[in-house]
Amino acid sequence: VLFVMFFLTATLTGCATQQAAAPAETAVAPAFEPFHDIVDMAFVQQHVSIPMSEDVMLVDARPYKPKYIKGHIPMAVSIPDSQFDKMTDKLPANKDALLIFYCGGLKCKLSHKSAMKAEKIGYTNVKVFAEGYPVWMADKDHYPAVSAEWVKSQIDKGADMVLVDSRPKRKKYDKGHIPTAVSIPDMQFDKFQDQLPEDKSKLVVFYCGGLHCKLSHKSAAKAIAMGYTNVKVFAEGYPAWKAYAGSASTTAAAASTIKAGTEEGSIDHGEF
């Protein structure tokens, strides 16, 4: 009798163990078919430039809202995977151009799906940055780019943000700039850096003359080096703002509502 009870107990225990192990086997199974050509962040950094080469495109496959507009890898183009077929006109005409797709990390399948679709329509040099946006942002020297729509929403709701125009003051800023923006020309960054907030965790957004302009990126890097931890770049800059919002401020208009600071081109942050 004791032998029979021992045998039944061992058998039932073994079955339970096997049943408990089954979910673990299921968990390690691939959630989706990965693309065949995966690249790392070093590869992406090597090919992201300002301006971007005509034969290189970095594609964000995540949803435009709410993901892309509030943060994406600088110079990336938004082609959400769910809208890929409708937006193929945004892809390069050259089918041999390098396409790098990314999305929300290793568990995100959107970039893989888009890469496969790109190959099916004839693109021959397609890669996937599988680690995606989270790994890009994990680098302390990196910053996100934001869209005109996001910048306008922050201004409209009075967000606690310092918006910085990195273009030359007299030639560019004085003739038109995004409302509420303060002028800190990149070439004079060291001279006017005292206009940045004392609180290094405060949101600071830099912009300049568009996707061919390096000034906002240079200033963002300088701010990060100073210890600012919440830095963004509106890479499409002033041209995209005018196209989206259709309005701008000038120095003369701003003077009626903003108290000038002690330095030329500055404002008192108490009035900001």
Salt bridges, closest charged atoms under 4 A:
ASP37 OD2 - LYS127 NZ 2.76
ASP60 OD2 - ARG62 NH2 2.75
ASP81 OD2 - LYS113 NZ 3.51
ASP81 OD1 - LYS117 NZ 3.06
GLU119 OE2 - HIS36 NE2 2.83
ASP139 OD2 - HIS142 NE2 3.98
ASP141 OD1 - LYS140 NZ 3.59
GLU149 OE2 - LYS65 NZ 2.77
ASP156 OD2 - LYS152 NZ 2.83
ASP160 OD1 - LYS202 NZ 2.98
ASP165 OD2 - ARG167 NH2 2.72
ASP174 OD1 - LYS169 NZ 2.85
ASP186 OD2 - LYS218 NZ 3.71
ASP186 OD1 - LYS222 NZ 3.07
GLU264 OE2 - ARG170 NH2 2.50
ASP268 OD2 - LYS259 NZ 3.97
